[in-house]
């Protein structure tokens, strides 16, 4: 049966693939020069028994040229092979890269590859070594209208960008998550240049399950790592710092009777130290003051003192601390915060130093603000003290408070 007029293609454009021994229906025209089976009527099946092996084919004429549909498609010597219900294999007839491209009547056409229904679309597999997504314009993963997650997951490394990349933008209109709650390995963001995290809203690094967040790597051992506490890091933890101020004995005020003014201690061997010594009386007072810095958060304060018991005893020294703050135009009066205990339950003795802290942070009396005058006083608790107070020497008091970084 002859081909339609003017429709018979040159056998040179259809390289040999197989010969045909059995024709189920229709008339088979064998191109001897090319050894390729062709039929002239639409949709008839033939059986190929040579070439690539045994395979069933369906051939038809599409009005312009002869095409082969079914399990194998021969195009310019390259093949598309299909294992039943499994995989299409795009095979070229020599070594090299297989390229899939699209075109229309102006040689420009978008390509859309869709899975069936709501199933997964997978690029690469267990034996894939590299997956390259490249183009010469903007590359978009996901879309503004997409409400589902976009996940990059791997049992190995995921690398975005190369040494030649100048800018890598990861942008979206909702939350962006690197890593997941179930991830046990590290999530690493590395660069030989600057890494910038920018947003018009909140940038959250770590969550309630995080333990430590490290920014930077101390490759040189010079301690340049920036390590942040996790489990809820906020700007107050990054922008504030705990600072301290220390009063030596000569900086302090004593009541002058039950606690004597600072004097040089002669029984401590070695350095010449000024100390304050109190009697075992509730009237014994030691105090100090300072103008708080402009960066003070006007919050709580804590105190600790250092003493030296020159006697060979390990008894109790008990006392209390109270604090007030007064701003511009506010009167200094005998009104204090609630007393907070400073208890040394067992002195070390024998000229060893003891450092004792307040039992809790103290909220000063008054409406505190940065720059206020802060006044404190320590009072002896005679009932709770059992140590020999005449050989108990106060060297100084330290106060700790929270301030903004840089103030």
C-alpha positions in Angstrom: 0.0 0.0 0.0 1.5 3.3 -1.1 2.1 6.3 1.1 -0.1 9.4 0.7 1.1 11.6 -2.1 4.1 13.7 -1.1 4.0 12.2 2.4 6.6 9.4 2.0 9.5 10.4 4.2 13.1 9.8 3.3 14.3 6.7 4.9 17.6 8.6 5.6 15.7 10.7 8.2 14.5 7.6 10.0 17.6 5.5 10.9 17.3 1.7 11.2 16.0 0.4 14.4 14.5 -3.0 13.7 13.0 -5.3 11.1 9.5 -6.7 11.2 8.7 -10.4 11.0 5.0 -10.4 11.9 2.4 -7.9 11.0 -0.8 -8.1 13.1 -2.8 -5.9 10.8 -2.4 -3.5 7.9 0.2 -3.5 5.3 3.9 -3.3 6.2 6.3 -1.5 3.9 9.9 -2.4 4.6 12.4 0.3 3.7 15.3 -1.9 2.6 18.0 0.7 2.6 17.2 1.8 6.1 15.8 -1.6 7.3 13.0 0.2 9.1 9.4 -1.1 9.3 6.7 1.4 8.3 2.9 1.0 7.7 0.7 3.2 5.6 -2.6 3.0 7.5 -3.2 4.4 10.9 -2.7 2.6 14.2 -1.6 -0.9 13.2 0.6 -3.1 15.4 3.8 -4.8 14.3 6.3 -6.9 16.2 10.0 -6.1 16.1 12.3 -9.0 16.5 15.7 -7.5 15.8 17.6 -4.3 16.6 17.1 -3.6 20.3 15.2 -6.8 20.9 11.6 -7.9 21.0 9.2 -5.0 21.3 5.6 -4.2 20.2 5.1 -1.1 18.1 2.3 1.1 16.8 3.0 3.2 13.7 1.0 6.0 12.2 1.2 8.9 9.8 0.4 12.3 11.3 -0.2 14.1 8.1 3.3 15.4 7.8 5.6 12.6 8.6 5.7 9.0 9.8 5.9 8.6 13.6 6.1 5.6 15.8 4.2 5.4 19.1 4.0 2.8 21.7 6.9 1.3 23.7 9.7 2.6 21.5 10.1 5.9 19.6 12.9 6.3 17.1 14.0 9.9 16.5 17.1 10.7 14.5 18.9 7.6 15.7 18.1 8.2 19.4 15.6 6.2 21.3 12.8 6.5 23.9 12.4 3.1 25.6 9.7 2.1 28.0 9.8 -0.7 30.5 6.1 -1.6 30.9 4.5 0.3 33.8 7.9 1.7 35.0 10.5 4.0 33.3 10.9 6.0 30.1 14.6 5.9 29.1 15.7 8.7 26.8 18.7 7.1 25.0 21.0 8.8 22.5 22.9 6.7 20.0 26.3 8.0 21.2 28.0 9.2 24.5 26.9 12.5 25.8 24.3 14.5 27.6 20.6 13.9 26.9 18.7 17.2 26.7 15.0 17.8 26.9 13.8 21.0 25.4 10.6 22.6 24.1 9.7 25.0 21.2 6.7 26.3 19.4 6.2 28.3 16.2 8.6 31.0 17.4 11.1 28.6 19.0 10.2 29.9 22.5 8.1 27.8 24.8 7.7 27.2 28.5 8.0 23.6 29.8 5.7 22.2 32.4 6.2 18.7 33.8 3.4 17.6 36.0 2.9 14.4 38.1 -0.4 12.6 37.9 -2.8 14.2 40.3 -1.5 15.2 43.8 1.5 12.9 43.7 5.2 13.8 44.3 7.5 15.3 41.6 11.0 13.9 42.2 14.2 15.0 40.6 17.1 12.7 41.3 17.4 9.4 43.2 19.5 7.3 45.5 22.3 7.1 42.9 22.2 10.7 41.8 25.5 12.5 42.6 24.7 16.0 41.6 21.5 17.9 40.9 22.1 21.2 39.1 19.4 23.8 38.7 20.8 26.5 36.4 19.5 29.4 34.3 20.6 32.8 33.2 17.9 34.8 34.9 15.9 34.7 38.1 15.3 31.2 39.6 12.1 30.8 41.7 11.4 27.8 43.9 7.8 28.0 45.0 5.4 30.8 44.3 3.7 33.6 46.1 0.3 31.9 46.0 1.8 28.6 47.3 0.5 27.8 50.8 2.2 24.5 51.3 5.8 24.1 52.5 8.8 24.1 50.2 11.3 21.6 51.6 14.9 20.9 50.7 15.8 17.6 52.3 18.8 15.4 52.1 20.6 12.7 54.0 23.8 14.4 53.0 24.8 18.0 52.3 22.5 20.6 50.6 24.6 23.3 48.9 22.9 26.4 47.5 25.3 28.7 45.6 28.9 28.2 44.7 32.2 30.1 45.1 31.3 32.0 42.0 27.9 33.1 43.3 27.7 36.8 44.2 24.3 36.9 45.8 21.9 34.2 47.2 18.4 35.4 48.0 16.0 33.2 49.9 12.7 35.1 50.0 9.1 34.4 50.8 6.0 36.1 52.2 5.6 33.7 55.2 7.8 31.8 57.6 11.1 30.4 56.3 12.5 27.4 58.1 16.0 26.0 57.7 16.1 22.6 59.3 13.3 20.9 61.2 12.4 19.8 64.7 13.3 16.3 63.8 16.7 17.2 62.4 19.6 15.9 64.5 22.5 17.1 62.4 23.7 20.6 62.0 22.3 23.3 59.8 25.3 25.2 58.5 25.2 28.6 56.8 28.8 29.4 55.7 30.5 32.1 53.7 33.9 33.5 53.1 32.3 36.9 53.1 29.4 38.5 54.9 26.2 36.6 55.9 23.3 39.0 56.2 19.9 38.1 57.7 17.5 40.9 56.8 13.7 41.2 57.4 11.1 43.9 57.9 9.6 41.7 60.6 11.2 39.3 63.2 14.1 37.0 62.5 14.0 34.0 64.8 17.1 31.8 65.2 16.4 28.7 67.3 13.3 27.6 69.1 12.3 26.0 72.4 14.1 22.8 71.4 17.4 24.5 70.6 20.2 24.3 73.1 23.1 26.4 71.7 23.3 28.7 68.7 26.8 29.5 67.4 27.4 32.3 64.9 30.8 32.0 63.3 33.5 29.4 63.6 36.6 29.8 65.7 39.0 28.2 63.3 42.0 30.0 64.7 41.4 29.3 68.4 41.3 32.9 69.3 37.8 32.7 70.9 36.0 34.7 68.2 32.9 32.6 68.2 29.6 34.3 69.0 27.6 31.8 71.0 24.0 32.8 72.0 21.8 31.0 74.6 18.9 29.3 72.9 15.4 28.3 74.2 14.0 31.7 73.5 16.7 34.1 72.5 15.3 37.7 72.2 16.8 41.1 71.8 17.0 41.8 75.5 19.4 38.9 75.9 21.6 40.1 73.1 21.5 43.8 73.8 22.0 43.8 77.6 24.9 42.9 79.9 25.4 42.4 83.6 27.8 44.9 85.1 29.2 45.3 88.6 30.6 48.0 90.9 32.9 47.3 93.9 33.3 49.4 97.0 36.4 48.8 99.1 36.3 49.4 102.8 37.6 52.9 102.5 34.8 53.7 100.0 32.1 52.7 102.5 30.3 54.5 105.3 29.9 52.9 108.7 27.7 54.0 111.6 31.0 54.7 113.5 29.9 53.1 116.7 28.8 49.5 116.2 30.6 49.3 112.9 33.9 51.3 113.0 35.2 53.3 110.1 37.7 51.6 107.8 41.1 51.0 109.4 44.2 49.0 108.5 44.1 45.4 109.6 47.3 44.3 111.3 46.6 40.6 112.0 46.3 39.5 108.3 49.8 38.5 107.2 51.1 39.9 103.9 49.2 42.8 102.2 48.1 45.9 104.1 44.3 45.9 103.8 41.7 48.3 105.1 38.7 46.6 106.7 35.5 47.4 108.7 34.9 45.5 111.9 31.4 45.5 113.6 30.1 44.5 117.0 27.4 41.9 117.5 24.6 44.5 117.5 21.5 45.1 115.4 22.6 48.8 115.2 25.7 47.9 113.2 25.4 49.5 109.7 27.6 49.6 106.6 26.5 51.5 103.5 27.3 53.0 100.1 25.8 54.8 97.1 26.4 55.4 93.4 24.8 57.2 90.5 23.5 54.5 88.2 24.6 54.7 84.5 22.4 55.9 81.7 22.1 52.3 80.4 20.8 50.8 83.7 17.5 49.0 83.1 16.2 50.3 86.4 15.6 46.7 87.5 16.8 44.5 90.3 20.3 44.5 91.9 22.2 41.9 93.8 25.0 42.3 96.4 27.9 40.2 97.8 30.5 41.0 100.4 34.0 39.7 101.1 35.2 39.1 104.6 38.2 37.6 106.3 37.8 35.7 109.6 41.3 35.7 111.2 40.1 33.4 114.0 40.3 29.6 113.6 36.5 29.1 113.6 33.7 28.2 111.2 30.7 29.9 112.8 27.8 32.0 111.5 27.7 35.7 110.4 24.2 36.9 109.7 23.0 40.2 108.2 20.5 41.9 105.8 20.7 44.2 102.8 18.2 47.0 101.8 18.2 49.4 98.9 16.5 52.6 97.7 16.8 54.8 94.6 16.1 58.5 94.3 15.8 60.6 91.2 16.0 64.3 90.4 13.9 66.2 93.0 13.1 63.2 95.1 13.8 63.3 98.8 16.2 60.8 100.5 14.3 59.3 103.4 14.6 56.3 105.7 12.4 54.2 103.5 14.0 51.0 102.0 13.2 47.9 100.1 12.3 44.7 101.8 15.3 43.3 103.6 17.1 40.4 101.9 19.3 38.1 103.9 23.1 37.8 103.5 23.9 34.7 105.5 27.4 33.1 105.9 26.3 29.9 107.5 29.8 28.7 108.2 32.9 30.9 107.9 36.0 29.4 106.6 38.2 31.1 109.2 42.0 31.1 109.7 42.4 34.3 107.5 40.6 32.7 104.5 38.3 34.9 102.4 34.5 34.3 102.4 32.3 35.7 99.6 28.6 35.9 100.5 25.7 36.9 98.2 22.2 38.2 98.9 19.7 35.4 99.0 17.8 36.9 96.1 17.8 39.9 93.8 16.5 43.2 95.3 14.0 45.6 93.9 15.0 49.0 95.3 12.4 51.2 97.0 11.3 54.1 94.8 10.4 54.7 91.2 13.8 53.8 89.7 15.2 55.1 86.4 18.5 55.2 84.6 20.8 57.9 86.1 19.1 57.7 89.6 21.1 57.8 92.9 21.1 54.3 94.3 21.7 54.0 98.1 22.2 50.7 100.1 22.9 49.7 103.6 23.9 46.4 105.3 22.8 45.8 108.9 24.1 43.2 111.4 21.7 40.5 112.6 22.9 40.0 116.2 20.6 37.2 116.9 21.7 35.0 114.0 25.4 35.8 114.3 27.5 33.3 116.4 31.0 34.1 115.0 33.5 36.1 116.9 32.8 39.5 115.3 35.9 41.2 116.6 38.0 39.1 114.3 35.6 39.3 111.3 36.8 41.8 108.8 34.7 43.3 106.0 36.9 44.0 103.0 34.3 45.4 100.6 30.9 45.0 98.9 30.1 44.4 95.2 26.8 45.2 93.4 25.6 43.7 90.1 23.0 45.2 87.8 21.8 44.9 84.2 22.6 47.6 81.6 22.3 48.1 77.9 25.3 47.2 75.8 27.4 50.3 75.1 26.0 52.3 78.0 
